[in-house]
Amino acid sequence: MNCTTPEEMIIMLIGQNRGTKNFIDKSRLIELALENGIEDVSDKSYKNDIAIALAEKIGYAELAKLASVGVSSLELQKKFGITNAEVKKMADGGFITVVGTESFRMYGKTCRANLYSPYDYFKSEEEVINWLVEHSKKRKEK
């Protein structure tokens, strides 16, 4: 990802058209903007412009939550050099936040994978490694 801030990533993710129902569509963004008193939006407005105006009104974190945008486990694995099991362990331990799910087709089935907060993607590598080291000996109790 070429984003330098979580806010930039949120706008980029909202602007993407992945052809999936996981992400917020333009009509829903317009609806949210109007609900929040942003009057100068229409079907002719760019999706990113609507998202930025909305984020400035309600906050980027709230917009990300409403839009259910996040990063995949794979993106976190690549950035921090960790495994999917470690990503799940961090989520279970409350160190990172699951913000939604993403569906995809594999082997003829529809599968779902967690999406994690864009703010978690911008944690430092040192924070992530320290957390994993501190929690390496603790076993998950059920």
N, C-alpha and C positions, 0 to 999 in steps of 0.2 A: 504494500500500500504506500502511496506517495503522499499521504497526509502528514502534516506536522503537528496538528492539534486534534483532540477528540471532537471539537466543534466542527472543524473542517471535515472530518470523517463522517460525522452525522449527516451533514448536508450532502456529501458525495454519495453516501449510501441511499439517502432518500431520493436523490436524482437518478439513480440507476433504474433501468427498466429490465429486470431480470426475467420477465415473463412468468412471474410466480405470484401467487396470492399472498406471499409473506410480507410484502412491502406495501406501504401506503400508496394509494393512487392519487392522481392529481385532483380528482373531484372531492375526495375526502380531505385533502389539504385545503382546498378552497372552502369547504364547509367549516373546517376548524378555524380558518382565518376569519371568516365572517362571524362565527360564534364568539371570537375573541376581539371583535371590534376593528378588524382590519378590513376596510371597505374597498380599497383600490386593487382588488384581485378579480381575475376573470379567467375564462378558458384560454385566453390569449396570453396570459402571464406564464413565464417560465416556471417550471416546478421548483427549481432551486431558489428562485427569487421569492416565491411564496413561502418556502421552508425557512429562508433566512428571516423574512419579516415576522413569521410566526415564532421563530426561536427568540428573536429580540423581544417579543411580547411575553411569551410564557417561559422562556428559558430553554437552553439546549437539552438539558437532561430530561425535562418534561416532554419536549418534542420527540426525543429518541424513544422515550417510553411509549408515547402515543403511537408512534410509527413502528414500534417493535423492530428497530434496526440494531444490528450488532455484528460482531465479528465471529467467524467460525472457529472451532477448536483448531483446525488446521492452520489458520492464520496465526493463532497464539503459539502453536507448536513451532512454526517456522521462525517467528520473531525471537522466542526465548530459548529455542533448542531443547524443548521438553517433549514428553509423550502425551498422548490423548488421556492416558490414565492419570497423569499428573494434572492435566487441565481439569478433569472431573474431580480429582481430590481437592483442588483449590476451590472449585465451585461448592463442593460438599462442605468444605471447611469455612465457607463464607468469605474467602479472600477475594474471589471474583464473583460477579453477579450474572446470573442467567436472565436475559431480557426477553427471550422468545425462542421460537424454534423455526427451523427452515426445513421445508420438505423437498425431497428429491427422489427420483426413480432409480432403483438399482435392482438388477436381477428380476425385473418384472414386478417389483413391489414398490409401493410408496413408503419411503423411510423418512424419519424425522431426526434432526440433529439440533442440539442447543446452539443458540447464539448468545454471545457474551457481550457485556457492556463495552462500548468504544472507549470509555474511560479506563477500563482494565487493560486494554491494548497499550495504553500509554504509561503503564507502570514501568518502573525501571527494572532492568534485568537483575540488578542487585536485590531489589525488593522481592522479586519472584523467587530467586534462588534461596535467599535467606528464609523465606516462608517455607519453602519445600524442605530445607535442611531442618528447620525447627520442628516440622511436623512429620519428619521421615520415620520416626520410631513409633509414633502413635498409630494404633490400629483402629479402624472404624468399628465402633460398637453398634450392634443391632439388637 
